[in-house]
């Protein structure tokens, strides 16, 4: 199995994070400051040198004032489109009254 940081899917995640940061009008340094981290933390993530875990993903979304669930759903949809699969349309069962 190949490393996910080198995959097209992970590059899509990075592109989304970079776009969100720029949309927020923040530099890498400003985002790092909001995260209370060193500048290199953000730089290495954006360059694909450091993998972002799910908790860090949540923190970054919060620092960018984005809803992590919404961003995640957008990413899943985009990744599924890349792989030629239609997004799953599972329906939730309603509880019986």
N, CA, C and O atoms as CSV, one atom per row, in Angstrom:
chain,resi,resn,atom,element,x,y,z
A,1,UNK,N,N,0.848,-1.174,0.000
A,1,UNK,CA,C,0.000,0.000,0.000
A,1,UNK,C,C,0.896,1.240,0.000
A,1,UNK,O,O,1.867,1.319,0.752
A,2,UNK,N,N,0.556,2.194,-0.848
A,2,UNK,CA,C,1.352,3.425,-0.912
A,2,UNK,C,C,1.023,4.351,0.255
A,2,UNK,O,O,-0.025,4.226,0.887
A,3,UNK,N,N,1.916,5.261,0.523
A,3,UNK,CA,C,1.696,6.210,1.620
A,3,UNK,C,C,0.648,7.227,1.191
A,3,UNK,O,O,0.685,7.741,0.073
A,4,UNK,N,N,-0.285,7.511,2.093
A,4,UNK,CA,C,-1.391,8.405,1.750
A,4,UNK,C,C,-0.938,9.832,1.469
A,4,UNK,O,O,-1.591,10.539,0.701
A,5,UNK,N,N,0.168,10.275,2.074
A,5,UNK,CA,C,0.605,11.659,1.839
A,5,UNK,C,C,1.011,11.889,0.391
A,5,UNK,O,O,1.077,13.035,-0.054
A,6,UNK,N,N,1.281,10.827,-0.347
A,6,UNK,CA,C,1.673,10.956,-1.746
A,6,UNK,C,C,0.510,10.681,-2.694
A,6,UNK,O,O,0.685,10.719,-3.912
A,7,UNK,N,N,-0.652,10.411,-2.159
A,7,UNK,CA,C,-1.801,10.070,-2.994
A,7,UNK,C,C,-2.487,11.317,-3.545
A,7,UNK,O,O,-2.365,12.409,-2.990
A,8,UNK,N,N,-3.208,11.131,-4.647
A,8,UNK,CA,C,-3.993,12.228,-5.221
A,8,UNK,C,C,-5.042,12.700,-4.225
A,8,UNK,O,O,-5.341,13.891,-4.137
A,9,UNK,N,N,-5.592,11.758,-3.482
A,9,UNK,CA,C,-6.628,12.090,-2.510
A,9,UNK,C,C,-6.089,13.020,-1.422
A,9,UNK,O,O,-6.747,13.988,-1.043
A,10,UNK,N,N,-4.896,12.721,-0.927
A,10,UNK,CA,C,-4.326,13.567,0.124
A,10,UNK,C,C,-3.949,14.937,-0.439
A,10,UNK,O,O,-4.058,15.949,0.253
A,11,UNK,N,N,-3.507,14.965,-1.690
A,11,UNK,CA,C,-3.196,16.250,-2.323
A,11,UNK,C,C,-4.456,17.109,-2.435
A,11,UNK,O,O,-4.391,18.334,-2.327
A,12,UNK,N,N,-5.598,16.462,-2.652
A,12,UNK,CA,C,-6.875,17.175,-2.675
A,12,UNK,C,C,-7.181,17.778,-1.303
A,12,UNK,O,O,-7.647,18.914,-1.206
A,13,UNK,N,N,-6.915,17.009,-0.244
A,13,UNK,CA,C,-7.116,17.504,1.126
A,13,UNK,C,C,-6.235,18.729,1.366
A,13,UNK,O,O,-6.697,19.740,1.893
A,14,UNK,N,N,-4.976,18.632,0.980
A,14,UNK,CA,C,-4.057,19.759,1.174
A,14,UNK,C,C,-4.506,20.984,0.389
A,14,UNK,O,O,-4.460,22.104,0.897
A,15,UNK,N,N,-4.940,20.771,-0.845
A,15,UNK,CA,C,-5.408,21.892,-1.664
A,15,UNK,C,C,-6.608,22.572,-1.012
A,15,UNK,O,O,-6.721,23.798,-1.037
A,16,UNK,N,N,-7.497,21.782,-0.432
A,16,UNK,CA,C,-8.672,22.340,0.251
A,16,UNK,C,C,-8.244,23.163,1.461
A,16,UNK,O,O,-8.742,24.270,1.665
A,17,UNK,N,N,-7.330,22.635,2.260
A,17,UNK,CA,C,-6.864,23.360,3.444
A,17,UNK,C,C,-6.167,24.668,3.064
A,17,UNK,O,O,-6.375,25.697,3.707
A,18,UNK,N,N,-5.352,24.622,2.032
A,18,UNK,CA,C,-4.660,25.828,1.572
A,18,UNK,C,C,-5.675,26.853,1.071
A,18,UNK,O,O,-5.573,28.039,1.384
A,19,UNK,N,N,-6.651,26.392,0.297
A,19,UNK,CA,C,-7.681,27.300,-0.224
A,19,UNK,C,C,-8.477,27.933,0.914
A,19,UNK,O,O,-8.791,29.122,0.867
A,20,UNK,N,N,-8.803,27.143,1.934
A,20,UNK,CA,C,-9.551,27.683,3.075
A,20,UNK,C,C,-8.723,28.728,3.813
A,20,UNK,O,O,-9.247,29.761,4.230
A,21,UNK,N,N,-7.427,28.457,3.974
A,21,UNK,CA,C,-6.552,29.416,4.661
A,21,UNK,C,C,-6.487,30.725,3.892
A,21,UNK,O,O,-6.598,31.807,4.468
A,22,UNK,N,N,-6.304,30.610,2.587
A,22,UNK,CA,C,-6.217,31.816,1.759
A,22,UNK,C,C,-7.546,32.558,1.731
A,22,UNK,O,O,-7.578,33.788,1.768
A,23,UNK,N,N,-8.649,31.804,1.666
A,23,UNK,CA,C,-9.985,32.408,1.693
A,23,UNK,C,C,-10.200,33.197,2.987
A,23,UNK,O,O,-10.867,34.231,2.997
A,24,UNK,N,N,-9.624,32.691,4.070
A,24,UNK,CA,C,-9.728,33.375,5.366
A,24,UNK,C,C,-8.789,34.579,5.447
A,24,UNK,O,O,-8.821,35.337,6.416
A,25,UNK,N,N,-7.951,34.747,4.415
A,25,UNK,CA,C,-7.027,35.878,4.392
A,25,UNK,C,C,-5.859,35.718,5.343
A,25,UNK,O,O,-5.299,36.703,5.823
A,26,UNK,N,N,-5.488,34.461,5.616
A,26,UNK,CA,C,-4.411,34.194,6.567
A,26,UNK,C,C,-3.151,33.704,5.871
A,26,UNK,O,O,-3.218,32.982,4.876
A,27,UNK,N,N,-2.017,34.098,6.397
A,27,UNK,CA,C,-0.742,33.531,5.975
A,27,UNK,C,C,-0.528,32.243,6.767
A,27,UNK,O,O,-1.261,31.950,7.712
A,28,UNK,N,N,0.477,31.488,6.369
A,28,UNK,CA,C,0.823,30.293,7.144
A,28,UNK,C,C,1.202,30.682,8.567
A,28,UNK,O,O,0.839,29.992,9.520
A,29,UNK,N,N,1.920,31.766,8.711
A,29,UNK,CA,C,2.325,32.224,10.047
A,29,UNK,C,C,1.119,32.603,10.899
A,29,UNK,O,O,1.068,32.277,12.085
A,30,UNK,N,N,0.148,33.291,10.297
A,30,UNK,CA,C,-1.047,33.699,11.043
A,30,UNK,C,C,-1.858,32.479,11.479
A,30,UNK,O,O,-2.373,32.442,12.596
A,31,UNK,N,N,-1.971,31.485,10.603
A,31,UNK,CA,C,-2.682,30.261,10.979
A,31,UNK,C,C,-1.936,29.541,12.090
A,31,UNK,O,O,-2.550,29.069,13.046
A,32,UNK,N,N,-0.621,29.454,11.971
A,32,UNK,CA,C,0.180,28.814,13.018
A,32,UNK,C,C,-0.030,29.511,14.360
A,32,UNK,O,O,-0.125,28.854,15.396
A,33,UNK,N,N,-0.102,30.824,14.340
A,33,UNK,CA,C,-0.321,31.580,15.572
A,33,UNK,C,C,-1.682,31.240,16.175
A,33,UNK,O,O,-1.796,31.053,17.387
A,34,UNK,N,N,-2.717,31.159,15.330
A,34,UNK,CA,C,-4.046,30.779,15.820
A,34,UNK,C,C,-4.045,29.378,16.430
A,34,UNK,O,O,-4.788,29.097,17.371
A,35,UNK,N,N,-3.210,28.515,15.885
A,35,UNK,CA,C,-3.116,27.138,16.375
A,35,UNK,C,C,-2.164,27.011,17.564
A,35,UNK,O,O,-2.061,25.946,18.173
A,36,UNK,N,N,-1.475,28.097,17.885
A,36,UNK,CA,C,-0.454,28.102,18.935
A,36,UNK,C,C,0.640,27.083,18.623
A,36,UNK,O,O,1.086,26.328,19.488
A,37,UNK,N,N,1.055,27.089,17.353
A,37,UNK,CA,C,2.099,26.186,16.876
A,37,UNK,C,C,3.156,26.998,16.145
A,37,UNK,O,O,2.960,28.174,15.841
A,38,UNK,N,N,4.269,26.354,15.871
A,38,UNK,CA,C,5.333,26.979,15.091
A,38,UNK,C,C,4.885,27.094,13.627
A,38,UNK,O,O,4.073,26.305,13.145
A,39,UNK,N,N,5.428,28.082,12.948
A,39,UNK,CA,C,5.154,28.285,11.522
A,39,UNK,C,C,5.430,27.015,10.724
A,39,UNK,O,O,4.687,26.683,9.800
A,40,UNK,N,N,6.494,26.310,11.082
A,40,UNK,CA,C,6.886,25.116,10.328
A,40,UNK,C,C,5.821,24.022,10.386
A,40,UNK,O,O,5.751,23.184,9.487
A,41,UNK,N,N,5.000,24.018,11.421
A,41,UNK,CA,C,3.911,23.037,11.536
A,41,UNK,C,C,2.973,23.171,10.333
A,41,UNK,O,O,2.655,22.182,9.673
A,42,UNK,N,N,2.539,24.389,10.058
A,42,UNK,CA,C,1.626,24.630,8.936
A,42,UNK,C,C,2.355,24.430,7.609
A,42,UNK,O,O,1.819,23.801,6.696
A,43,UNK,N,N,3.561,24.958,7.499
A,43,UNK,CA,C,4.338,24.842,6.265
A,43,UNK,C,C,4.539,23.384,5.883
A,43,UNK,O,O,4.332,23.012,4.728
A,44,UNK,N,N,4.939,22.556,6.841
A,44,UNK,CA,C,5.213,21.139,6.561
A,44,UNK,C,C,3.946,20.389,6.171
A,44,UNK,O,O,3.988,19.507,5.313
A,45,UNK,N,N,2.821,20.730,6.791
A,45,UNK,CA,C,1.550,20.096,6.415
A,45,UNK,C,C,1.204,20.468,4.977
A,45,UNK,O,O,0.902,19.598,4.160
A,46,UNK,N,N,1.249,21.755,4.672
A,46,UNK,CA,C,0.869,22.215,3.339
A,46,UNK,C,C,1.798,21.700,2.243
A,46,UNK,O,O,1.370,21.542,1.099
A,47,UNK,N,N,3.042,21.440,2.567
A,47,UNK,CA,C,3.992,20.901,1.593
A,47,UNK,C,C,3.918,19.378,1.501
A,47,UNK,O,O,4.595,18.778,0.666
A,48,UNK,N,N,3.113,18.751,2.339
A,48,UNK,CA,C,2.979,17.299,2.318
A,48,UNK,C,C,4.099,16.578,3.035
A,48,UNK,O,O,4.252,15.366,2.880
A,49,UNK,N,N,4.888,17.300,3.819
A,49,UNK,CA,C,5.989,16.685,4.561
A,49,UNK,C,C,5.540,16.145,5.909
A,49,UNK,O,O,6.225,15.329,6.524
A,50,UNK,N,N,4.398,16.604,6.354
A,50,UNK,CA,C,3.871,16.162,7.646
A,50,UNK,C,C,2.414,15.802,7.458
A,50,UNK,O,O,1.635,16.561,6.882
A,51,UNK,N,N,2.063,14.638,7.952
A,51,UNK,CA,C,0.694,14.157,7.828
A,51,UNK,C,C,-0.185,14.798,8.896
A,51,UNK,O,O,0.228,14.961,10.044
A,52,UNK,N,N,-1.385,15.152,8.505
A,52,UNK,CA,C,-2.349,15.771,9.399
A,52,UNK,C,C,-3.271,14.686,9.944
A,52,UNK,O,O,-3.896,13.960,9.170
A,53,UNK,N,N,-3.362,14.567,11.271
A,53,UNK,CA,C,-4.288,13.573,11.820
A,53,UNK,C,C,-5.669,14.194,11.994
A,53,UNK,O,O,-5.839,15.396,11.794
A,54,UNK,N,N,-6.641,13.390,12.361
A,54,UNK,CA,C,-8.031,13.847,12.417
A,54,UNK,C,C,-8.241,14.943,13.459
A,54,UNK,O,O,-9.023,15.865,13.228
A,55,UNK,N,N,-7.570,14.861,14.583
A,55,UNK,CA,C,-7.714,15.893,15.618
A,55,UNK,C,C,-7.110,17.206,15.123
A,55,UNK,O,O,-7.694,18.273,15.313
A,56,UNK,N,N,-5.948,17.126,14.492
A,56,UNK,CA,C,-5.324,18.330,13.942
A,56,UNK,C,C,-6.187,18.926,12.828
A,56,UNK,O,O,-6.293,20.147,12.704
A,57,UNK,N,N,-6.798,18.064,12.026
A,57,UNK,CA,C,-7.725,18.527,10.990
A,57,UNK,C,C,-8.850,19.338,11.627
A,57,UNK,O,O,-9.216,20.404,11.133
A,58,UNK,N,N,-9.388,18.826,12.721
A,58,UNK,CA,C,-10.453,19.526,13.448
A,58,UNK,C,C,-9.953,20.887,13.943
A,58,UNK,O,O,-10.637,21.898,13.783
A,59,UNK,N,N,-8.764,20.908,14.541
A,59,UNK,CA,C,-8.194,22.160,15.058
A,59,UNK,C,C,-7.988,23.188,13.944
A,59,UNK,O,O,-8.282,24.371,14.114
A,60,UNK,N,N,-7.481,22.720,12.802
A,60,UNK,CA,C,-7.256,23.629,11.677
A,60,UNK,C,C,-8.587,24.210,11.204
A,60,UNK,O,O,-8.689,25.413,10.963
A,61,UNK,N,N,-9.596,23.369,11.073
A,61,UNK,CA,C,-10.922,23.861,10.670
A,61,UNK,C,C,-11.437,24.893,11.662
A,61,UNK,O,O,-11.972,25.927,11.265
A,62,UNK,N,N,-11.277,24.617,12.945
A,62,UNK,CA,C,-11.717,25.574,13.965
A,62,UNK,C,C,-10.962,26.894,13.840
A,62,UNK,O,O,-11.561,27.965,13.934
A,63,UNK,N,N,-9.659,26.819,13.630
A,63,UNK,CA,C,-8.840,28.028,13.502
A,63,UNK,C,C,-9.238,28.842,12.273
A,63,UNK,O,O,-9.079,30.063,12.245
A,64,UNK,N,N,-9.755,28.151,11.256
A,64,UNK,CA,C,-10.187,28.822,10.033
A,64,UNK,C,C,-11.674,29.166,10.072
A,64,UNK,O,O,-12.241,29.644,9.089
A,65,UNK,N,N,-12.289,28.917,11.221
A,65,UNK,CA,C,-13.712,29.193,11.435
A,65,UNK,C,C,-14.592,28.456,10.434
A,65,UNK,O,O,-15.543,29.010,9.885
A,66,UNK,N,N,-14.248,27.194,10.214
A,66,UNK,CA,C,-15.007,26.316,9.328
A,66,UNK,C,C,-15.541,25.147,10.135
A,66,UNK,O,O,-14.932,24.735,11.122
A,67,UNK,N,N,-16.674,24.618,9.718
A,67,UNK,CA,C,-17.250,23.447,10.363
A,67,UNK,C,C,-16.524,22.210,9.842
A,67,UNK,O,O,-16.582,21.911,8.649
A,68,UNK,N,N,-15.847,21.500,10.722
A,68,UNK,CA,C,-15.039,20.346,10.317
A,68,UNK,C,C,-15.885,19.267,9.647
A,68,UNK,O,O,-15.433,18.624,8.699
A,69,UNK,N,N,-17.118,19.062,10.135
A,69,UNK,CA,C,-17.993,18.050,9.531
A,69,UNK,C,C,-18.323,18.400,8.084
A,69,UNK,O,O,-18.307,17.538,7.205
A,70,UNK,N,N,-18.619,19.659,7.852
A,70,UNK,CA,C,-18.950,20.110,6.501
A,70,UNK,C,C,-17.749,19.960,5.577
A,70,UNK,O,O,-17.884,19.475,4.453
A,71,UNK,N,N,-16.592,20.371,6.040
A,71,UNK,CA,C,-15.370,20.262,5.238
A,71,UNK,C,C,-15.082,18.796,4.937
A,71,UNK,O,O,-14.737,18.451,3.807
A,72,UNK,N,N,-15.222,17.931,5.940
A,72,UNK,CA,C,-14.970,16.502,5.750
A,72,UNK,C,C,-15.915,15.925,4.694
A,72,UNK,O,O,-15.487,15.181,3.811
A,73,UNK,N,N,-17.195,16.271,4.789
A,73,UNK,CA,C,-18.172,15.761,3.817
A,73,UNK,C,C,-17.829,16.219,2.402
A,73,UNK,O,O,-17.948,15.447,1.451
A,74,UNK,N,N,-17.406,17.469,2.265
A,74,UNK,CA,C,-16.996,17.982,0.954
A,74,UNK,C,C,-15.797,17.198,0.420
A,74,UNK,O,O,-15.741,16.866,-0.763
A,75,UNK,N,N,-14.852,16.911,1.293
A,75,UNK,CA,C,-13.664,16.161,0.880
A,75,UNK,C,C,-14.016,14.738,0.472
A,75,UNK,O,O,-13.522,14.241,-0.540
A,76,UNK,N,N,-14.866,14.079,1.254
A,76,UNK,CA,C,-15.271,12.708,0.921
A,76,UNK,C,C,-15.962,12.684,-0.437
A,76,UNK,O,O,-15.684,11.812,-1.260
A,77,UNK,N,N,-16.846,13.624,-0.671
A,77,UNK,CA,C,-17.552,13.704,-1.948
A,77,UNK,C,C,-16.572,13.894,-3.105
A,77,UNK,O,O,-16.696,13.242,-4.142
A,78,UNK,N,N,-15.607,14.780,-2.926
A,78,UNK,CA,C,-14.611,15.037,-3.970
A,78,UNK,C,C,-13.732,13.812,-4.209
A,78,UNK,O,O,-13.408,13.494,-5.353
A,79,UNK,N,N,-13.349,13.129,-3.146
A,79,UNK,CA,C,-12.512,11.929,-3.279
A,79,UNK,C,C,-13.284,10.820,-3.977
A,79,UNK,O,O,-12.736,10.126,-4.833
A,80,UNK,N,N,-14.543,10.649,-3.620
A,80,UNK,CA,C,-15.357,9.626,-4.280
A,80,UNK,C,C,-15.538,9.947,-5.760
A,80,UNK,O,O,-15.565,9.038,-6.589
A,81,UNK,N,N,-15.659,11.203,-6.096
A,81,UNK,CA,C,-15.776,11.611,-7.498
A,81,UNK,C,C,-14.487,11.305,-8.262
A,81,UNK,O,O,-14.525,10.897,-9.423
A,82,UNK,N,N,-13.351,11.505,-7.597
A,82,UNK,CA,C,-12.056,11.221,-8.224
A,82,UNK,C,C,-11.923,9.758,-8.584
A,82,UNK,O,O,-11.371,9.405,-9.626
A,83,UNK,N,N,-12.437,8.910,-7.707
A,83,UNK,CA,C,-12.273,7.476,-7.917
A,83,UNK,C,C,-13.375,6.901,-8.799
A,83,UNK,O,O,-13.412,5.695,-9.043
A,84,UNK,N,N,-14.277,7.766,-9.280
A,84,UNK,CA,C,-15.330,7.295,-10.164
A,84,UNK,C,C,-16.519,6.684,-9.460
A,84,UNK,O,O,-17.439,6.177,-10.102
A,85,UNK,N,N,-16.501,6.730,-8.149
A,85,UNK,CA,C,-17.629,6.182,-7.395
A,85,UNK,C,C,-18.587,7.309,-7.075
A,85,UNK,O,O,-18.178,8.420,-6.739
A,86,UNK,N,N,-19.842,7.010,-7.184
A,86,UNK,CA,C,-20.846,7.994,-6.767
A,86,UNK,C,C,-20.877,8.027,-5.251
A,86,UNK,O,O,-20.679,6.998,-4.605
A,87,UNK,N,N,-21.122,9.189,-4.680
A,87,UNK,CA,C,-21.222,9.262,-3.218
A,87,UNK,C,C,-22.303,8.334,-2.692
A,87,UNK,O,O,-23.365,8.183,-3.297
A,88,UNK,N,N,-22.022,7.731,-1.584
A,88,UNK,CA,C,-22.971,6.826,-0.946
A,88,UNK,C,C,-24.195,7.605,-0.497
A,88,UNK,O,O,-24.078,8.683,0.087
A,89,UNK,N,N,-25.366,7.056,-0.770
A,89,UNK,CA,C,-26.604,7.715,-0.344
A,89,UNK,C,C,-27.340,6.804,0.621
A,89,UNK,O,O,-28.459,6.366,0.353
A,90,UNK,N,N,-26.715,6.532,1.716
A,90,UNK,CA,C,-27.337,5.698,2.732
A,90,UNK,C,C,-28.455,6.485,3.388
A,90,UNK,O,O,-28.312,7.670,3.689
A,91,UNK,N,N,-29.545,5.818,3.599
A,91,UNK,CA,C,-30.647,6.475,4.289
A,91,UNK,C,C,-30.707,5.957,5.707
A,91,UNK,O,O,-30.487,4.777,5.980
A,92,UNK,N,N,-31.009,6.871,6.591
A,92,UNK,CA,C,-31.112,6.488,7.993
A,92,UNK,C,C,-32.507,5.966,8.251
A,92,UNK,O,O,-33.495,6.532,7.784
A,93,UNK,N,N,-32.574,4.902,8.985
A,93,UNK,CA,C,-33.873,4.369,9.360
A,93,UNK,C,C,-34.460,5.237,10.451
A,93,UNK,O,O,-33.780,5.635,11.397
A,94,UNK,N,N,-35.727,5.515,10.295
A,94,UNK,CA,C,-36.407,6.293,11.321
A,94,UNK,C,C,-36.865,5.363,12.428
A,94,UNK,O,O,-37.308,4.244,12.166
A,95,UNK,N,N,-36.758,5.827,13.661
A,95,UNK,CA,C,-37.243,4.990,14.759
A,95,UNK,C,C,-38.755,4.836,14.667
A,95,UNK,O,O,-39.476,5.763,14.296
A,96,UNK,N,N,-39.203,3.660,15.010
A,96,UNK,CA,C,-40.648,3.412,14.996
A,96,UNK,C,C,-41.303,4.116,16.159
A,96,UNK,O,O,-40.771,4.159,17.268
A,97,UNK,N,N,-42.455,4.659,15.888
A,97,UNK,CA,C,-43.194,5.374,16.942
A,97,UNK,C,C,-44.041,4.435,17.752
A,97,UNK,O,O,-44.727,4.865,18.679
